[in-house]
Amino acid sequence: MTRFDTIRPVVWQDDHLQLLDQRLLPGETRWLAFHDSAAVAGAIRDMVVRGAPAIGIAAAYGAVFAAREAVAAAPADWLPRFEQALAVLGDARPTAVNLRWALARQRRQVDASTDDPATVLLREARAILDEDLAANHRMGELGAGLMTEPGGVLTHCNTGSLATAGYGTALGVIRSAWAQQRITRVYADETRPWLQGARLTAWELLQDGIPVTLLADAAAPALMRSGAVRWVVVGADRVTANGDVANKIGTYALALAARHHGVGFMVVAPTSTVDMALPNGDAIAIETRDPAEVLGVHGTPVAAAGADAWNPVFDVTPAPLVDALVTEAGVIHRPDTESMRAAFPVERAA
Ligand code: MRU
């Protein structure tokens, strides 16, 4: 681990899974232990663990429990139970394709080996985690390389170690670019309603000694207009075959403002987030969560009693607004159907 790479939110310990409870950060650092697949699905649904790659990794470990439980319950006919448990894990959250990608990869392992399924799946979950970490470091280098002149960057939500195996996607680029002195100032949207920016991104950056300036989400266009920002750098929950990007609600507004102000808009996501099976962003299932999340602030009700709220937690940024899509496989400038197909043969779909 380097100085800029210290946090690991998903850890397998002996025979169980440990998750850093992200609902409590930054006030409290509490690890929760998981021993069964249904509890892992619940942790994903309830945001104990969040961020597209991290939920995929957690689900991959959840599959280990699913195999153990199914084999213990019905040694001779365990596969149907196993598949049922995978379905529960896969339904925990709908938008990030990494979740189903990881489970599909685990399902294929079972077909490919006659060894003890839990052993095979544990090995594969570890591989998924290791590959994600390596991809993040690679994307960090590639994305930082695009920042040819020092300047400010703005990010949204949390795309760092907490959202991945470690290091992060967009935040990994920011870590790498900061280490190379390509960034003069990091700005982070607070990211209503879950406040991933204010709680998690700010915490992570400060752990690494990187100063951060928070802003209300609605202040981002004014910041861009001031000239303080050269790049907006965000992650993704799903990138479709035409280059459309689903990410945390508010990303689309950032992309529109960035284009208007001549600010670069960079999306950083591992290939496990690319879904070549979906033609465009209209086909992405956008998660809508409890209105109470909007009617209050971090659990405290603030809205006038009786008000309703609309709470889609992701939006879709159309591909033409994306200046650079960075994956561990390389950089695609202004992605479109053609460049996406060239970079990601359709067989790689989740
Ligand atoms: O609802 P969350 O916190 O899971 O949303 C996370 C995001 O939108 C991230 O930007 C995305 O998953 C990319 S994380 C590397």
Boltz pocket constraint, residues with backbone or C-beta under 6 A from the ligand:
constraints:
  - pocket:
      binder: B
      contacts: [[A, 50], [A, 51], [A, 52], [A, 53], [A, 96], [A, 156], [A, 157], [A, 158], [A, 159], [A, 160], [A, 163], [A, 164], [A, 168], [A, 169], [A, 170], [A, 196], [A, 234], [A, 235], [A, 236], [A, 237], [A, 247], [A, 248], [A, 249], [A, 268], [A, 313]]
      max_distance: 6.0
